[in-house]
């Protein structure tokens, strides 16, 4: 029987894949794996600092979009002037 490697448990499994997936060890390992990607603030960062940095990112994205819209509008106006000539 071929061995199966479980990324969550980080080991080779000789039993069938379906049996392994039903074990408590695998379920806990899988849960721990996905917890590391949770969007919680880092332990050294306060909630206020986390929120502030998130809001700053939103503002930066908004300003970039507004800047690109103005640049696009500028080129549209430039093209219309050429068509009228």
C-alpha positions as CSV (number, residue, x, y, z in Angstrom):
1,X,0.0,0.0,0.0
2,X,1.5,3.4,-0.9
3,X,2.2,5.9,1.7
4,X,0.4,9.2,1.9
5,X,2.0,12.4,3.1
6,X,-0.2,14.7,5.2
7,X,0.8,18.4,5.0
8,X,-1.2,19.3,8.1
9,X,0.3,16.6,10.3
10,X,3.7,16.8,8.6
11,X,4.2,13.1,8.4
12,X,3.9,10.0,6.2
13,X,0.7,8.0,6.8
14,X,0.5,4.2,6.0
15,X,-3.2,3.9,6.6
16,X,-5.7,5.0,4.0
17,X,-6.2,8.7,3.5
18,X,-9.9,8.6,4.4
19,X,-9.1,6.9,7.7
20,X,-6.4,9.4,8.6
21,X,-8.6,12.5,7.7
22,X,-11.2,11.2,10.3
23,X,-8.7,11.1,13.2
24,X,-8.6,13.7,15.9
25,X,-4.9,14.3,15.5
26,X,-5.4,15.3,11.8
27,X,-8.4,17.5,12.6
28,X,-6.5,19.3,15.3
29,X,-3.4,19.7,13.1
30,X,-5.6,21.1,10.3
31,X,-7.2,23.5,12.7
32,X,-3.8,24.7,13.9
33,X,-2.6,25.2,10.4
34,X,-5.5,27.5,9.4
35,X,-5.3,29.4,12.7
36,X,-1.9,30.8,11.7
37,X,-3.6,32.6,8.7
38,X,-6.3,34.2,10.9
39,X,-6.6,38.0,10.4
40,X,-6.1,38.8,14.0
41,X,-3.6,41.6,15.0
42,X,-0.2,40.4,16.0
43,X,0.3,39.9,19.7
44,X,2.7,43.0,20.0
45,X,0.3,45.3,18.2
46,X,-2.6,47.0,20.0
47,X,-6.1,47.0,18.5
48,X,-5.9,50.7,17.9
49,X,-2.6,50.4,16.0
50,X,-4.0,47.6,13.9
51,X,-7.2,49.5,13.0
52,X,-5.1,52.7,12.3
53,X,-2.9,50.9,9.9
54,X,-5.9,49.2,8.2
55,X,-7.6,52.6,7.8
56,X,-4.4,54.1,6.4
57,X,-4.3,51.3,3.8
58,X,-7.8,52.0,2.7
59,X,-7.1,55.8,2.5
60,X,-4.0,55.1,0.4
61,X,-5.9,52.9,-2.0
62,X,-8.7,55.5,-2.3
63,X,-6.1,58.2,-3.1
64,X,-4.3,56.1,-5.7
65,X,-7.6,55.3,-7.4
66,X,-8.5,59.0,-7.4
67,X,-5.1,59.9,-8.8
68,X,-5.4,57.4,-11.6
69,X,-8.9,58.6,-12.5
70,X,-7.6,62.2,-12.8
71,X,-4.7,61.0,-15.0
72,X,-7.2,59.1,-17.2
73,X,-9.5,62.1,-17.4
74,X,-6.5,64.3,-18.4
75,X,-5.7,62.0,-21.3
76,X,-9.3,61.9,-22.4
77,X,-9.4,65.7,-22.5
78,X,-6.1,65.7,-24.4
79,X,-7.5,63.3,-27.0
80,X,-10.7,65.3,-27.5
81,X,-8.7,68.5,-28.2
82,X,-6.8,66.6,-31.0
83,X,-10.1,65.4,-32.5
84,X,-11.5,68.9,-32.7
85,X,-8.5,70.3,-34.5
